[in-house]
Every structure is written in C-alpha cells, then in structure tokens.
C-alpha cells in the first residue's frame, strides 16, 4: 500500500480585478475521482492544506451541468463526504515528504488564491521534484509552481507541463475579469514549456517525475497513470517515470 499526499487549496474565494470576491475552492471532480481510484486500489490518501484549514469545495463543481448529470453530481458529493482525510488535514508546514510515495495537487481556482503564494507549497514541490518521486498536478493546480521561485527562478523552468488554458478560462467567462492567467504566468514567470490539448478534453503531459493534466476531465487520466507508476516502482521508489506527452479523448465538457 502506498501513501499519497494530496496538497489541497484552503481558499474560499479569489479576488477579481474589480475587487469582488469570487467564491471558489477545490474542484470536486479533481479531488474525488483520484481519491476514489487510489483508495479503491488500497492506497492511503493524506490531505495537507495551508495551516491545516479544512478544504472548501467549489459548489459550482457539484452542479449537474458541470458534472455530466444529477447522478454524477451525487456520486462526487458522496465520495467527498466519505473522505475522512478531508476533515482532518495536515498543515503543510508539518508535512514530511519522506512519509509519502507520491504527491498530487487537484485544482479549482482555489490554488490561484493561496497555493501560488505559499512558502510551504514552494518548499514541498521543489523537494518533491528533486526527489524523483511522483508529482502529479491537474488543472489550476500548477499555479503552485509559482511558489517555487527563488530570486525569480523556479526548478520547474524548462519542464513540459500543461494546465488550465487561457482558452478554457475565456470559455468560462473569467479571462477578462481575473488579475492573472495560469497559462500566461506559467510560461512567463516559471519558464515552463506549456503544452495544450483540445479544450475540455483529457490531456496529460509527462516529463520525468512530473505529470500534469489540463482540466477537470484529465484528473481520472492522471489518477490511473499514478496507479501505474506506483505499481511499476514497487519497493523502488527512486526510479522516475518515462518522459512523454499523452492526449486522450474524452468525457463531457466541464
């Protein structure tokens, strides 16, 4: 049994250009699908948040029109309610990476409000990347890479990554309202080699031990790949997964 650290946003809102508070949090599908896939396979999930605050689900992510139907929304809610780890998160300042076999970051707009500026997040991602152990990040989760910069330089510079694209932000009507865009800042401030697939479709990019997904529909793809990596490693947690890009055809828009 492997032990996986989920680094989850503790934000409840994101301040827009005009100063208004946009209600947010973590995106339900991006937590629930990987959580179920990993725990059903017998692995343990531990949640860590800034200062150990209880994560807040973005209620928009539980709307039937966002999940593919009423039953899908109810299923996601049931998974979240059953996840005891979400009710007793660790403070990221107390996390010991050597206790975990992998790290996963779900998105939602929450990471744009807190993880992108959190020193503990920066420290943990930097150490996890250097360790060669699995680091899986989806959707807006790559915002956390901004916290790894020291004197303007990030260890993620030059890595091939994906994340929620500017086109997808425009499609949800927020691109013109926000103070910064994930794709733009990852390219300009972190220096990543940003890759994108078709909007709303699952898309995954794998570079050394870093695996990123573009959007909510990519979360399940990442979780299944993480299972493969954990299985292939067995007792040898030092070997790194291969480098590749993967696109996948998909589910309904999110």
C-alpha positions as CSV (number, residue, x, y, z in Angstrom):
1,X,0.0,0.0,0.0
2,X,1.3,3.4,-1.0
3,X,0.7,6.6,0.9
4,X,-0.2,9.7,-1.3
5,X,-0.2,13.3,-0.1
6,X,-2.9,15.4,-1.6
7,X,-2.0,19.1,-1.4
8,X,-5.3,20.9,-1.5
9,X,-6.2,24.6,-1.5
10,X,-7.8,26.0,1.6
11,X,-9.1,29.1,-0.2
12,X,-12.8,30.0,-0.2
13,X,-12.6,33.0,-2.6
14,X,-10.5,34.6,-5.3
15,X,-10.3,38.4,-5.6
16,X,-11.0,39.6,-9.1
17,X,-9.7,42.7,-10.9
18,X,-12.6,44.9,-9.7
19,X,-12.0,43.8,-6.1
20,X,-15.0,41.5,-5.8
21,X,-14.7,38.1,-4.2
22,X,-15.3,35.2,-6.5
23,X,-16.4,32.1,-4.5
24,X,-14.1,29.2,-5.1
25,X,-12.2,26.3,-3.5
26,X,-11.0,22.9,-4.9
27,X,-12.8,21.4,-7.9
28,X,-14.9,18.3,-6.8
29,X,-14.0,16.0,-9.7
30,X,-10.3,16.7,-9.4
31,X,-10.3,15.5,-5.8
32,X,-13.0,12.9,-5.8
33,X,-12.1,10.9,-8.9
34,X,-8.4,10.4,-8.0
35,X,-9.3,9.8,-4.3
36,X,-11.7,7.0,-5.2
37,X,-9.4,5.4,-7.7
38,X,-6.4,5.4,-5.4
39,X,-8.3,4.3,-2.2
40,X,-10.2,1.6,-4.1
41,X,-6.8,0.2,-5.1
42,X,-5.8,0.0,-1.5
43,X,-3.7,3.1,-1.2
44,X,-3.9,5.7,1.6
45,X,-4.6,9.4,0.9
46,X,-3.5,12.1,3.3
47,X,-4.6,15.7,2.8
48,X,-2.5,18.7,3.5
49,X,-3.5,22.3,3.3
50,X,-2.0,25.7,4.2
51,X,-2.2,26.0,8.0
52,X,-4.3,22.8,8.1
53,X,-7.5,24.5,7.2
54,X,-10.4,22.4,6.1
55,X,-10.7,22.5,2.3
56,X,-13.7,24.1,0.7
57,X,-15.3,22.5,-2.3
58,X,-16.2,24.9,-5.1
59,X,-20.0,24.5,-5.2
60,X,-20.1,25.2,-8.9
61,X,-18.2,21.9,-9.4
62,X,-21.1,20.0,-7.9
63,X,-23.7,21.4,-10.3
64,X,-25.2,18.7,-12.5
65,X,-24.4,20.7,-15.6
66,X,-20.7,20.7,-14.6
67,X,-20.6,17.0,-13.7
68,X,-22.5,15.4,-16.6
69,X,-25.8,14.9,-14.8
70,X,-27.6,14.7,-11.4
71,X,-26.3,11.2,-10.6
72,X,-22.7,12.1,-11.3
73,X,-23.0,15.2,-9.0
74,X,-24.4,13.0,-6.3
75,X,-21.7,10.4,-6.7
76,X,-19.0,13.1,-6.4
77,X,-20.6,14.5,-3.3
78,X,-20.8,11.1,-1.7
79,X,-17.1,10.5,-2.3
80,X,-16.2,13.8,-0.7
81,X,-18.5,13.1,2.3
82,X,-16.9,9.7,2.8
83,X,-13.3,11.1,2.7
84,X,-12.3,11.3,6.3
85,X,-8.9,12.7,5.3
86,X,-10.6,16.0,4.1
87,X,-11.9,16.6,7.7
88,X,-8.5,16.3,9.4
89,X,-5.9,17.8,7.0
90,X,-2.3,18.3,8.0
91,X,-0.7,21.7,8.0
92,X,1.7,21.8,5.1
93,X,4.3,23.1,7.4
94,X,4.2,19.8,9.3
95,X,4.5,17.5,6.2
96,X,7.5,15.2,5.9
97,X,7.8,14.2,2.3
98,X,9.7,11.1,3.2
99,X,6.5,9.7,4.6
100,X,4.8,9.6,1.2
101,X,5.2,7.7,-2.1
102,X,3.7,10.4,-4.2
103,X,2.2,13.9,-4.2
104,X,-1.0,15.0,-6.1
105,X,-2.4,18.5,-6.4
106,X,-6.1,19.0,-7.5
107,X,-7.2,22.3,-8.9
108,X,-10.2,24.6,-9.0
109,X,-9.5,28.3,-8.8
110,X,-8.5,27.9,-5.1
111,X,-4.8,27.4,-5.9
112,X,-4.7,30.7,-7.7
113,X,-5.7,32.4,-4.4
114,X,-3.4,30.6,-1.9
115,X,-1.1,27.8,-3.2
116,X,0.6,30.1,-5.7
117,X,1.9,32.2,-2.9
118,X,2.5,29.7,-0.1
119,X,6.1,29.2,1.0
120,X,5.4,25.7,2.3
121,X,4.0,24.7,-1.0
122,X,7.1,26.1,-2.8
123,X,9.4,24.1,-0.4
124,X,7.4,20.8,-0.8
125,X,7.1,21.0,-4.6
126,X,10.8,21.9,-5.0
127,X,11.8,18.9,-2.8
128,X,9.4,16.5,-4.5
129,X,10.6,17.4,-7.9
130,X,14.2,16.9,-6.9
131,X,13.5,13.6,-5.2
132,X,12.4,11.9,-8.4
133,X,9.2,10.6,-6.7
134,X,5.8,11.1,-8.4
135,X,4.5,14.6,-8.6
136,X,1.0,14.8,-10.2
137,X,-0.8,18.1,-10.7
138,X,-4.0,18.9,-12.5
139,X,-5.9,21.9,-14.0
140,X,-5.3,25.1,-11.9
141,X,-3.0,23.1,-9.5
142,X,0.1,24.1,-11.5
143,X,-0.4,27.6,-10.0
144,X,1.6,26.2,-7.1
145,X,4.7,26.2,-9.3
146,X,4.8,30.0,-8.9
147,X,5.6,29.5,-5.2
148,X,8.8,27.7,-6.1
149,X,10.6,30.7,-7.4
150,X,13.7,31.9,-5.6
151,X,15.0,35.2,-6.9
152,X,12.7,34.8,-9.8
153,X,14.0,31.3,-10.8
154,X,11.9,28.1,-10.5
155,X,13.2,24.5,-10.6
156,X,10.3,23.8,-13.0
157,X,11.8,26.0,-15.6
158,X,12.1,24.1,-18.9
159,X,9.8,21.3,-17.9
160,X,7.0,20.3,-20.2
161,X,3.7,20.9,-18.5
162,X,0.0,21.5,-19.1
163,X,-2.8,23.1,-17.1
164,X,-6.0,25.1,-17.4
165,X,-5.5,27.0,-20.6
166,X,-6.3,30.7,-21.4
167,X,-8.8,29.4,-23.9
168,X,-10.6,27.5,-21.2
169,X,-10.6,30.5,-18.9
170,X,-12.1,32.5,-21.7
171,X,-14.8,29.8,-22.2
172,X,-15.9,30.1,-18.6
173,X,-16.0,33.9,-18.8
174,X,-13.3,34.7,-16.3
175,X,-10.3,35.6,-18.5
176,X,-11.2,39.3,-18.7
177,X,-12.1,39.5,-15.0
178,X,-9.0,38.0,-13.3
179,X,-5.7,39.6,-12.2
180,X,-3.6,36.8,-13.9
181,X,-4.0,33.8,-16.1
182,X,-2.4,30.4,-15.3
183,X,-1.1,29.6,-18.8
184,X,0.4,33.1,-19.2
185,X,2.2,33.2,-15.8
186,X,3.5,29.6,-16.0
187,X,5.2,30.5,-19.3
188,X,6.4,34.0,-18.4
189,X,7.2,33.7,-14.7
190,X,8.1,30.0,-14.2
191,X,9.5,29.4,-17.7
192,X,7.8,26.1,-18.4
193,X,7.3,24.6,-21.9
194,X,3.5,24.8,-21.9
195,X,1.6,22.2,-23.9
196,X,-2.2,22.1,-24.5
197,X,-4.8,19.7,-26.0
198,X,-8.4,20.3,-27.1
199,X,-10.3,22.3,-24.5
200,X,-12.4,20.3,-22.1
201,X,-10.8,17.0,-23.3
202,X,-8.5,14.9,-21.1
203,X,-4.9,15.8,-21.8
204,X,-1.8,14.7,-19.9
205,X,1.9,15.7,-20.1
206,X,4.6,13.6,-18.5
207,X,8.2,14.9,-18.1
208,X,10.4,12.9,-15.8
209,X,8.7,12.5,-12.4
210,X,6.3,15.4,-13.1
211,X,2.9,14.6,-14.6
212,X,0.3,17.4,-15.3
213,X,-3.2,17.4,-16.6
214,X,-5.0,20.2,-18.4
215,X,-8.5,20.3,-16.9
216,X,-11.0,18.5,-14.7
217,X,-11.6,15.8,-17.3
218,X,-7.9,15.0,-17.0
219,X,-8.0,14.1,-13.3
220,X,-9.1,10.5,-13.8
221,X,-6.4,10.0,-16.5
222,X,-3.7,11.2,-14.1
223,X,-5.0,9.0,-11.3
224,X,-4.8,5.9,-13.4
225,X,-1.3,6.9,-14.6
226,X,-0.3,7.3,-10.9
227,X,-1.5,3.8,-10.2
228,X,0.7,2.5,-13.0
229,X,3.7,4.4,-11.7
230,X,3.2,3.2,-8.1
231,X,2.9,-0.4,-9.4
232,X,5.9,-0.1,-11.6
233,X,8.0,1.2,-8.8
234,X,7.1,-1.4,-6.2
235,X,9.7,-1.1,-3.4
236,X,12.0,1.0,-5.6
237,X,10.5,4.5,-5.1
238,X,13.6,6.2,-6.5
239,X,13.1,5.3,-10.2
240,X,11.4,8.0,-12.3
241,X,8.6,7.5,-14.9
242,X,9.3,7.9,-18.5
243,X,9.1,11.2,-20.3
244,X,6.1,11.6,-22.7
245,X,3.0,13.5,-23.7
246,X,-0.4,11.9,-23.8
247,X,-3.7,13.2,-25.2
248,X,-6.9,11.4,-24.6
249,X,-10.4,11.5,-26.0
250,X,-13.0,12.4,-23.5
251,X,-16.0,13.0,-21.5
252,X,-18.5,15.9,-21.4
253,X,-17.3,19.5,-21.0
254,X,-16.6,20.8,-17.5
